[in-house]
């Protein structure tokens, strides 16, 4: 009797078993689909860290940021912040320069630690990174200017503090760097000494500048000094005694003056600039007299021509009216 009941139970269990198995599979799949449908997704962009050994450093372009897709239950997912997930590439097993491919790995920190069923997808999943030996180098700081000083003024001297910095990075890049530059220093409209604090611009993310990136720029500004030549200036005879008449063989001269641009732009030579002094001439004759240049005190006479002028002196004829 017991045997008969057991056989009947077995018969019922295996009866239509393909349909029953299919129903079980469908039930499992539906459960999985339902679970997936209630999962949320979040997207982060996080910096990619590169771990190396010895003095090796990344020496060429590689993705500095990777995209993370986080999947999980909403109440567990949304407290996670970007700094709770760290993306990194481990190249510490390499000890010589070269180009290496490695997968991007993630590490959970902070509020992401301990969350069950948290799925993290990384894009890209792997990267290729070139490595080279490191180099430390001291280079000068060079100022970068924008605009122009007030017309008539020039930058006569300047200083930077610090005037040089130490840079650190891969040999192939650092060996080609001869200086670092500052952010633009505005010159427009300036005509007095000034001092500003600006920053050093790091043009390559693979290179590190040691210490502070701030520098103090101090400038000394003065009026621009220029040289200007004045041609065909009239030569004026002075000091001639009454009754005598002077006839210079050369009536025009040339003067080269040096002074501030502002003063020279505003200067117009007058008749007192070039003269011949005849005060020592007592009688008729031909005399070789020096040319005298009387320039304003704020100018320097660099050159003038002629140095001497032949002058014929004659007695002035008196014409009677009768």
C-alpha positions in Angstrom: 0.0 0.0 0.0 2.8 2.4 0.9 4.6 1.5 -2.2 1.6 2.3 -4.3 1.3 5.8 -2.7 4.9 6.5 -3.3 4.6 5.5 -7.0 1.6 7.7 -7.4 3.5 10.7 -5.9 6.5 10.2 -8.1 4.2 9.9 -11.1 2.6 13.3 -10.3 6.0 15.0 -9.8 7.4 13.9 -13.1 4.1 14.3 -15.0 4.5 17.2 -17.5 8.0 18.0 -16.1 9.2 20.1 -19.1 6.4 22.5 -18.5 7.1 22.7 -14.8 10.8 23.3 -15.3 10.0 26.0 -17.9 7.6 27.7 -15.4 10.3 27.7 -12.8 12.8 29.3 -15.1 10.3 31.9 -16.1 9.6 32.7 -12.5 13.3 33.1 -11.7 13.8 35.3 -14.8 10.8 37.5 -13.9 12.2 37.9 -10.4 15.5 38.9 -11.8 14.0 41.4 -14.2 11.9 42.8 -11.5 14.9 43.3 -9.3 16.9 44.9 -12.1 14.0 47.2 -12.9 14.0 48.7 -9.5 17.8 49.4 -9.5 18.9 53.0 -10.0 21.9 54.3 -11.9 24.3 57.2 -11.1 27.1 58.5 -13.2 30.4 60.0 -11.9 33.5 61.4 -13.5 36.5 60.9 -11.3 40.2 61.5 -11.7 42.4 58.6 -12.7 45.4 57.9 -10.4 48.5 56.2 -11.7 50.5 54.1 -9.3 54.2 53.5 -10.3 57.3 52.3 -8.6 60.8 53.8 -8.3 61.4 57.0 -10.2 59.1 56.2 -13.1 56.4 58.7 -14.1 53.7 59.0 -16.8 55.4 60.6 -19.7 52.7 61.1 -22.3 49.0 61.6 -22.8 46.5 59.4 -21.1 42.9 59.8 -19.8 43.0 62.0 -16.7 39.3 61.3 -15.9 37.2 58.2 -16.2 33.5 57.7 -16.2 31.9 55.5 -13.6 28.4 54.0 -13.8 27.0 52.9 -10.4 24.0 50.6 -10.2 22.2 49.7 -7.0 19.1 50.3 -4.9 18.2 54.0 -4.7 18.3 54.4 -0.9 21.8 52.9 -0.9 23.1 54.6 -4.0 22.4 58.3 -3.6 24.4 58.9 -0.4 27.6 58.0 -2.4 29.7 60.9 -3.4 32.3 61.2 -6.1 35.2 61.0 -3.7 33.8 57.8 -2.3 35.0 55.9 -5.4 38.7 56.0 -6.5 39.8 54.9 -9.9 43.4 53.9 -10.4 45.9 52.0 -12.6 48.6 49.9 -11.0 51.9 50.0 -12.9 54.1 49.4 -9.9 55.3 46.1 -11.3 57.2 47.9 -14.1 60.7 49.2 -13.4 61.9 50.5 -16.8 60.6 53.1 -19.3 58.1 51.9 -21.9 54.4 51.9 -23.0 52.2 49.7 -20.9 48.5 48.7 -21.0 46.7 48.1 -17.8 43.1 47.8 -16.6 41.4 50.5 -14.6 40.5 49.4 -11.1 38.2 51.0 -8.5 38.3 51.2 -4.8 35.4 52.0 -2.6 35.8 54.4 0.2 33.7 56.4 2.7 30.0 55.8 2.3 30.5 53.4 -0.6 32.2 50.8 1.7 29.9 48.0 2.9 27.2 48.5 0.3 26.0 45.1 -0.9 25.1 44.5 -4.6 26.7 47.7 -5.7 27.8 47.4 -9.3 30.5 49.7 -10.7 31.2 50.0 -14.4 34.3 51.9 -15.7 34.7 53.6 -19.1 37.3 53.0 -20.5 38.1 49.7 -18.9 41.8 49.9 -19.6 44.4 52.4 -20.7 47.9 52.6 -22.3 50.3 54.8 -20.4 53.9 55.6 -21.3 56.4 55.7 -18.5 59.8 57.4 -18.2 62.4 58.2 -15.5 61.8 61.4 -13.4 64.0 64.5 -13.5 64.2 67.5 -11.1 65.4 70.8 -12.6 65.7 74.5 -11.6 64.5 77.0 -14.2 64.0 80.8 -14.3 60.6 82.5 -14.1 59.8 84.7 -17.1 57.1 87.4 -17.0 54.3 87.5 -19.6 53.0 91.0 -20.5 49.8 92.2 -22.0 49.1 95.7 -23.4 51.4 98.7 -23.6 52.6 101.4 -21.3 51.4 105.0 -21.6 52.9 106.6 -24.7 56.3 108.0 -24.0 57.2 105.5 -21.2 59.2 102.4 -21.1 59.9 99.5 -18.7 63.5 100.2 -17.6 63.9 97.4 -15.0 61.9 94.7 -13.2 62.4 91.9 -10.7 60.6 88.6 -9.8 60.4 87.0 -6.4 61.1 84.2 -6.6 63.1 84.5 -9.8 63.4 80.7 -10.3 61.6 77.5 -9.3 62.1 73.8 -9.2 60.2 71.6 -11.6 59.7 67.8 -11.4 58.5 65.4 -14.1 59.4 62.8 -16.7 62.8 63.3 -18.4 61.4 63.5 -21.9 59.4 66.6 -21.0 61.4 68.4 -18.2 64.7 68.2 -20.2 63.0 70.5 -22.9 61.7 73.1 -20.5 64.0 76.2 -20.2 61.8 78.4 -18.2 58.3 78.8 -16.8 56.1 81.9 -17.4 53.7 83.9 -15.3 50.1 84.8 -16.0 49.7 88.0 -18.0 50.8 91.2 -16.3 48.7 94.1 -17.5 50.8 97.1 -18.7 48.1 99.2 -20.3 48.1 102.8 -19.3 50.9 102.5 -16.7 53.4 105.3 -16.3 54.6 104.8 -12.7 56.5 102.1 -10.8 54.3 99.3 -9.7 54.2 95.8 -8.0 51.7 93.0 -8.4 51.3 89.4 -7.2 50.7 87.0 -10.1 50.9 83.2 -10.6 53.1 80.9 -12.5 51.3 79.0 -15.3 52.0 75.3 -15.5 51.6 74.4 -19.1 52.0 70.6 -18.8 49.9 68.6 -16.3 52.7 65.9 -16.3 55.1 68.4 -14.7 54.9 69.5 -11.1 56.2 72.9 -9.9 57.5 72.7 -6.4 56.4 75.3 -3.8 54.0 78.2 -4.2 52.9 79.2 -7.6 52.6 82.9 -6.6 55.3 85.4 -7.6 55.8 89.1 -6.9 56.6 91.2 -10.0 58.0 94.7 -9.4 58.6 97.2 -12.2 60.5 100.4 -12.7 59.0 102.7 -15.4 60.7 105.7 -16.8 60.1 108.1 -19.7 61.3 106.7 -23.0 64.6 108.1 -24.2 64.8 108.7 -27.9 67.1 110.3 -30.4 65.8 112.8 -33.0 67.5 114.6 -35.8 66.5 118.2 -36.8 67.6 119.2 -40.3 67.9 122.5 -42.2 67.9 124.6 -39.1 68.7 128.3 -39.8 72.1 129.6 -38.5 71.7 133.0 -36.8 74.6 135.4 -36.5 75.0 137.1 -33.1 77.3 139.8 -31.5 78.2 141.5 -34.8 79.4 145.1 -34.2 77.5 148.0 -35.7 78.7 148.9 -39.2 79.6 145.4 -40.1 77.7 142.9 -42.3 78.2 139.1 -42.0 77.7 136.7 -44.9 77.9 133.0 -43.7 78.9 130.6 -46.4 76.5 128.0 -44.9 73.1 129.1 -43.7 71.6 125.8 -42.4 72.7 123.1 -39.9 71.7 119.8 -38.5 71.4 118.8 -34.9 70.9 115.3 -33.3 69.3 115.6 -29.8 68.6 112.9 -27.2 65.8 113.3 -24.6 62.6 111.9 -23.4 60.0 111.1 -26.1 57.4 113.3 -24.4 59.7 116.3 -24.4 61.0 115.8 -27.9 57.5 115.3 -29.3 56.6 118.7 -27.9 59.7 120.5 -28.9 60.0 122.9 -31.8 63.5 124.4 -32.4 63.6 128.2 -32.5 66.2 130.6 -33.9 68.4 130.4 -30.8 69.4 126.8 -31.4 72.2 127.3 -33.9 74.2 130.5 -33.8 77.6 132.0 -34.8 79.2 134.4 -32.4 80.8 137.4 -34.2 81.5 139.5 -31.1 85.3 139.2 -31.5 85.2 140.3 -35.1 86.6 143.9 -35.4 87.1 144.4 -39.1 86.4 143.1 -42.6 87.6 139.7 -43.6 86.8 136.0 -43.9 86.6 134.1 -40.6 86.1 130.4 -39.8 83.8 130.5 -36.8 82.5 127.6 -34.7 78.8 126.7 -34.8 77.2 127.1 -31.3 74.3 124.8 -30.3 72.2 126.1 -27.5 69.8 123.2 -26.7 67.3 123.1 -23.8 68.8 121.6 -20.6 66.6 118.5 -20.7 68.2 117.5 -24.0 71.7 116.1 -24.8 73.4 117.2 -28.0 74.8 114.1 -29.6 76.0 115.5 -32.9 75.7 118.6 -35.0 76.9 119.8 -38.5 78.8 121.7 -39.6 81.2 122.2 -36.8 82.5 125.5 -38.3 81.3 127.9 -40.9 83.3 130.3 -43.0 81.9 133.9 -42.6 82.7 136.8 -44.8 82.5 140.1 -42.9 82.2 143.4 -44.8 81.6 147.0 -43.9 78.0 147.8 -44.2 77.4 150.4 -46.9 75.6 153.5 -45.9 73.2 154.7 -48.5 72.6 158.5 -48.5 69.1 159.6 -49.2 70.3 162.7 -51.1 
